[in-house]
Amino acid sequence: MTDGVRLAVQERGSTTEAPTVVAVHGYPDDHRVWQGVADDLAVDHRFVTYDVRGAGASDAPSTRAGYRLDRLAEDLAAVLDAVSPDRPVHLLGHDWGAIQAWHAVTTSGFAERVRSPS
């Protein structure tokens, strides 16, 4: 949760010892946009998706300012803190999710949390 917005996170696949892949969707999608690849990747990865703020089962911010890229990057960081606090992840982005992910990895101190940018 960042700034009071709760995010719905979904995990599939291997144990926490497997490489982790975190997938970020665009709007107006939700985590289901990844269903086509989720089962394949979950065979030998820990595959994590989340509904970005204002989509799916996640909360919506109370103002438009809550959708700024810095807030979306903070959300991604919060997901990484929850699912892989000590190991870098592979990062996938689709549509607006790719923009969110790119903004995050260009933020100071974030790039070392990612094994492969979107």
C-alpha positions in Angstrom: 0.0 0.0 0.0 1.3 3.4 -0.9 -0.5 6.7 0.1 -3.5 4.7 1.3 -4.1 2.8 -2.0 -4.3 -0.9 -1.6 -3.0 -3.1 -4.4 -4.3 -6.5 -5.4 -1.3 -8.8 -6.0 -1.5 -12.3 -7.5 1.3 -14.9 -7.5 1.6 -18.1 -9.5 4.3 -20.7 -10.0 7.4 -22.0 -8.4 8.6 -21.4 -4.9 10.3 -18.3 -3.7 13.6 -19.9 -4.8 12.7 -19.6 -8.5 13.5 -16.4 -10.4 10.7 -13.9 -9.9 9.0 -12.1 -12.8 6.8 -9.1 -12.0 4.4 -8.0 -14.8 2.8 -4.6 -15.0 -0.3 -4.1 -17.1 -1.6 -0.9 -18.8 -5.0 0.8 -18.7 -7.8 -0.1 -19.0 -6.5 -3.7 -18.4 -5.9 -5.5 -15.2 -3.7 -8.5 -14.2 -5.7 -10.8 -16.5 -4.0 -9.4 -19.5 -1.1 -11.7 -18.5 -3.1 -14.9 -18.5 -1.7 -15.9 -21.9 1.8 -16.1 -20.6 1.3 -16.6 -16.9 0.9 -20.4 -17.0 4.0 -20.9 -19.2 6.2 -18.6 -17.1 4.9 -20.1 -13.8 6.4 -23.5 -14.7 9.9 -22.4 -13.7 9.4 -18.9 -12.4 7.5 -17.2 -9.6 5.1 -15.1 -11.7 3.7 -12.0 -10.0 1.0 -9.7 -11.3 -0.9 -6.9 -9.7 -3.8 -4.7 -10.5 -2.3 -1.2 -10.8 -4.1 1.6 -8.9 -7.6 2.2 -10.2 -7.8 -1.1 -12.1 -9.2 -4.5 -11.2 -9.4 -5.2 -7.5 -7.0 -2.5 -6.5 -8.1 0.8 -4.9 -8.4 4.0 -6.9 -6.7 7.1 -5.6 -9.0 9.9 -4.6 -7.5 12.5 -7.0 -6.0 12.5 -10.5 -2.7 13.3 -8.9 -2.7 9.8 -7.5 -2.0 8.5 -11.0 1.2 10.4 -11.5 4.2 8.3 -12.7 6.0 8.8 -9.4 3.1 7.2 -7.5 2.9 4.3 -10.0 6.6 3.7 -9.5 6.1 3.8 -5.7 3.4 1.1 -6.2 5.8 -1.1 -8.1 8.5 -0.6 -5.4 5.9 -1.6 -2.8 5.1 -4.8 -4.8 8.8 -5.7 -5.1 9.2 -5.0 -1.3 6.4 -7.5 -0.6 7.3 -10.3 -3.1 11.1 -10.1 -3.5 12.7 -7.7 -1.0 16.2 -9.2 -1.2 16.5 -10.4 -4.8 16.2 -8.5 -8.1 13.3 -9.5 -10.4 12.6 -9.8 -14.1 10.2 -7.0 -15.0 7.6 -7.1 -17.8 5.5 -4.2 -19.0 2.6 -4.0 -21.4 1.3 -0.8 -22.9 1.1 1.9 -20.1 2.6 -0.7 -17.8 5.8 -0.5 -19.8 5.9 3.3 -19.3 5.4 2.8 -15.6 8.1 0.2 -15.4 10.5 2.3 -17.4 9.9 5.3 -15.2 10.6 3.2 -12.1 13.9 1.7 -13.4 15.1 5.2 -14.3 14.5 6.4 -10.7 17.6 6.6 -8.6 18.2 3.5 -6.6 15.6 1.4 -8.3 17.6 -0.2 -11.2 19.5 -2.6 -9.0 16.2 -4.2 -8.0 15.6 -5.4 -11.6 17.4 -8.1 -13.4 15.9 -7.3 -16.8 14.0 -4.1 -17.6 10.7 -4.1 -19.5 
